[in-house]
Amino acid sequence: MELTSFPVVLALWLGILTSISPCPLAANIAAVSFIIKGGGNAFSAFASGIAYTLGRAAAYVALGVLISASLLNLPAASYFLQTTVPKLLGPVLIATGLLLLGVFSISMPGLAVSQERAEKLRKAGVPGAVAMGILFALAFCPVSAALFFGSLIPLAIKQTSAIGLPLMYGIGTGLPVLGFALVVMFGVKQLGNVFRAVTKVECWVRRATAAVMILVGVHLSLVYIFNVDVLA
């Protein structure tokens, strides 16, 4: 199925929003700072930052492709999902929006990365930075899990895009991290300023995105569940 521009932009935006959400944002800055620490010259430090970004993006892409492709390649599951996902997508988007607004919360088991393991990965250079990126990407928090499993995966299934949309999402998660890697190279003071600025922006961006998700979810629910022609 040929993707229109809206799903592609939406997948990219969901990735960016995931990366600047409080939990992933703090993890990204800590990881990039740790990787670059003692990384030698500026080139090797930036290479490690790039490697971490690629590892994080690759993990999201692989996971998204694995889930969506597996479901879409099973004929019975594919038919069921393509006929049912439009009905489920509305309530899922509403629930995701409410979660982003903090109306309710969920707890999830995290994938812990110990100080000793992180130190070993840092000493491994670029391959270690890639591995750290993968580990941190898989350490889902409630917000990132809601955006990935609650928004991206249903969107990828609905668009029958097992690769394209997960890839755009992965690219989106990597863009802010590249910025963090550059900022870390210029010093901790600048990093603190960027962290505070991004945190303030993220709050309003998250609320705006949540509001749009709820409105779209209500619209889809009216159309696909209650058969209401909202344009009539």
Residue pairs with C-beta under 8 A, 6 or more apart in sequence:
1 159
1 160
1 161
3 159
3 161
3 164
3 165
7 155
7 159
7 161
7 165
8 164
8 165
8 168
10 155
11 152
11 155
11 156
11 164
11 165
11 166
11 168
11 169
11 172
12 168
12 169
12 171
12 172
13 172
13 209
14 147
14 148
14 151
14 152
14 169
14 172
15 60
15 152
15 168
15 169
15 170
15 171
15 172
15 173
15 174
15 175
16 172
16 173
16 175
16 176
17 147
17 172
17 202
17 205
17 206
17 209
18 24
18 143
18 144
18 147
18 148
18 169
18 172
18 173
19 25
19 28
19 172
19 173
19 174
19 175
19 176
19 177
20 176
20 198
20 201
20 202
20 205
21 141
21 143
21 144
21 147
21 202
21 206
22 143
22 199
22 202
23 141
23 142
23 143
23 144
24 136
24 141
24 143
24 144
24 173
25 176
25 195
25 198
25 199
25 202
27 136
27 139
28 56
28 136
28 176
28 177
28 180
29 180
29 184
29 191
29 195
31 52
31 118
31 132
31 133
31 136
32 49
32 52
32 177
32 180
32 181
32 184
33 184
33 188
33 191
34 118
34 122
35 45
35 48
35 49
35 52
35 122
35 128
35 129
35 132
36 45
36 48
36 49
36 181
36 184
36 185
37 122
38 122
39 45
39 48
42 185
44 125
45 181
45 184
45 185
46 181
46 182
46 185
47 126
48 125
48 126
48 129
49 129
49 177
49 178
49 180
49 181
49 182
49 184
49 185
50 178
50 181
51 126
51 127
51 129
51 130
51 133
52 129
52 130
52 132
52 133
52 136
52 177
52 181
53 133
53 174
53 177
53 178
53 181
54 130
54 133
54 174
55 129
55 130
55 131
55 132
55 133
55 134
55 137
56 133
56 134
56 136
56 137
56 170
56 173
56 174
56 177
57 133
57 137
57 170
57 171
57 173
57 174
58 130
58 133
58 134
58 170
59 133
59 134
59 137
59 138
59 170
60 137
60 148
60 166
60 169
60 170
60 173
61 163
61 166
61 167
61 169
61 170
63 138
63 148
63 166
64 148
64 152
64 153
64 156
64 162
64 165
64 166
64 169
64 170
65 162
65 163
65 166
67 153
68 153
68 156
68 157
68 161
68 162
68 165
68 166
69 162
69 163
71 77
71 78
71 81
71 157
72 78
72 81
72 157
72 160
72 162
81 157
82 157
82 158
82 160
85 154
85 157
85 158
86 158
86 220
86 224
87 224
87 225
88 154
89 154
89 155
89 158
89 217
89 220
89 224
90 216
90 217
90 218
90 219
90 220
90 221
90 222
90 223
90 224
90 225
91 217
91 221
91 225
92 150
92 151
92 154
92 217
93 150
93 151
93 213
93 214
93 216
93 217
93 220
94 213
94 214
94 217
94 218
94 221
95 146
95 150
95 217
96 146
96 147
96 150
96 151
96 210
96 213
96 217
97 209
97 210
97 211
97 212
97 213
97 214
97 217
98 104
98 210
98 214
99 105
99 106
99 142
99 143
99 146
99 150
100 143
100 146
100 147
100 206
100 207
100 209
100 210
100 213
101 207
101 210
105 142
106 142
107 142
108 140
108 141
108 142
108 145
110 139
110 140
110 141
111 135
111 138
111 139
111 140
112 139
113 132
113 135
113 136
113 139
118 132
120 128
121 128
121 129
121 131
121 132
121 135
122 128
122 129
122 132
124 131
137 173
140 148
143 206
148 169
151 213
152 165
152 166
152 169
155 165
156 162
156 165
156 166
159 165
176 198
179 194
180 191
180 194
183 190
183 191
183 194
184 191
219 230
222 228
222 230
223 229
223 230
